[in-house]
Amino acid sequence: MAFLFLLLLLLSISASSLSSLLAASPSFQTLQTNTHFFNPKLPPNSLSSSKKFEGSSDFVNLRYHMGPVLSSSPINIYLIWYGKWSVSQKLLIKDFLLSISPSHPRRAPPSPSVSQWWQTVSLYTDQTGANVSRNVVIAGEHSDIHHSHGTDLTRLSIQNVIATAVRSAPFPVDHRNGMFLVLTSQDVTMQDFCRAVCGFHYFTFPSMVGYTLPYAWVGHSGKQCPEQCAYPFAVPAYMAGGGPSALSPPNKDVALDGMISVIGHELAEVASNPLVNAWYAGEDPTAPTEIGDLCEGLYGTGGGGGYIGQVMRDGEGRTFNVNGRNRRKFLLQWLWSPVLKACAGPNALD
Ligand SMILES: *[C@@H]1O[C@H](CO)[C@@H](O)[C@H](O)[C@H]1NC(C)=O
């Protein structure tokens, strides 16, 4: 019932945004010598679920279901690289993860920053009043370059990948602070990847991994479906020719820059809903609408209806909305704020 309603809403918004594509063109405003704000209109991400909410709505009823959040500090990420990953790819993703924690004021990246973006996540609390931790570290890493469980994974077999990493690395049993982040290379397919998901999160089963700990998975979409999972750096092919073109990725890597926004989405959801019994909207816990889902496709003020919102563009035309460590820039989707009851990000203009 709700699903059909949402689908109809989604279809009507897509139709109207297609017709206005013809009229729209990006506008530019000079801020500094080489950074511009702009708000390009793009064909919607075909996977995006946000079109049903578009920023803020009384219709959204995000509720707390009494479960824990990741409140112990720091959040220890155990990172699993499945398949082949280059050193530079790993450094880029690790720079993003390590940009989440606030740094010393003298070394902090300029505002808006990744750690300011995570402040929205740390507004979520559990029933004891404990907030999601503001600190995230990489506590361990494992590389599984030979695909120990093949190149065709499922939502269940990913737990075998985690179990192998836990034994091989080995990772400690970290019930207090731990979570797993599994990243699969571009030759690895995953059940529902590209058709329904670009990433997901859940928790491990004692029967498979030995204990229960939250995990997130995100895949490299480069060869499979960049127009779904590296949006807005790749846009749906049916719009090619005449339509607005994809944005230039901040780190010159369509798939990796797209993955980083998906990783951000999944980490925000793991932290606020680690055992899928804390913060989500909707009545069905098997298909929860979480704090990232509510804002998919929104990256700045004035987003919605095919607009991604006001983001920045550097002198080389690369698009971003936050700064990170090592002078990196990233484009991260906004997240639902329980305080503003709207999608929020640190690059908001109001
Ligand atoms: C903790 O969450 C509450 C409720 O959202 C918020 O008012 C407070 O600022 C948060 N504290 C931190 C340190 O983020």
Ligand as a Chemical Component Dictionary entry (heavy atoms), coordinates in Angstrom:
data_LIG
# 
_chem_comp.id                   LIG 
_chem_comp.type                 NON-POLYMER 
_chem_comp.pdbx_formal_charge   0 
_chem_comp.three_letter_code    LIG 
# 
loop_
_chem_comp_atom.comp_id 
_chem_comp_atom.atom_id 
_chem_comp_atom.alt_atom_id 
_chem_comp_atom.type_symbol 
_chem_comp_atom.charge 
_chem_comp_atom.model_Cartn_x 
_chem_comp_atom.model_Cartn_y 
_chem_comp_atom.model_Cartn_z 
_chem_comp_atom.pdbx_ordinal 
LIG C1 C1 C 0 23.265 14.671 21.131 1  
LIG O1 O1 O 0 21.960 14.620 20.605 2  
LIG C2 C2 C 0 21.096 15.650 21.032 3  
LIG C3 C3 C 0 19.717 15.331 20.495 4  
LIG O2 O2 O 0 19.708 15.336 19.092 5  
LIG C4 C4 C 0 21.631 16.987 20.571 6  
LIG O3 O3 O 0 20.806 18.033 21.041 7  
LIG C5 C5 C 0 23.057 17.159 21.065 8  
LIG O4 O4 O 0 23.597 18.339 20.523 9  
LIG C6 C6 C 0 23.908 15.965 20.670 10 
LIG N1 N1 N 0 25.237 16.082 21.217 11 
LIG C7 C7 C 0 26.321 15.975 20.446 12 
LIG C8 C8 C 0 27.621 16.070 21.179 13 
LIG O5 O5 O 0 26.271 15.818 19.243 14 
# 
loop_
_chem_comp_bond.comp_id 
_chem_comp_bond.atom_id_1 
_chem_comp_bond.atom_id_2 
_chem_comp_bond.value_order 
_chem_comp_bond.pdbx_ordinal 
LIG C1 O1 SING 1  
LIG C1 C6 SING 2  
LIG O1 C2 SING 3  
LIG C2 C3 SING 4  
LIG C2 C4 SING 5  
LIG C3 O2 SING 6  
LIG C4 O3 SING 7  
LIG C4 C5 SING 8  
LIG C5 O4 SING 9  
LIG C5 C6 SING 10 
LIG C6 N1 SING 11 
LIG N1 C7 SING 12 
LIG C7 C8 SING 13 
LIG C7 O5 DOUB 14 
# 
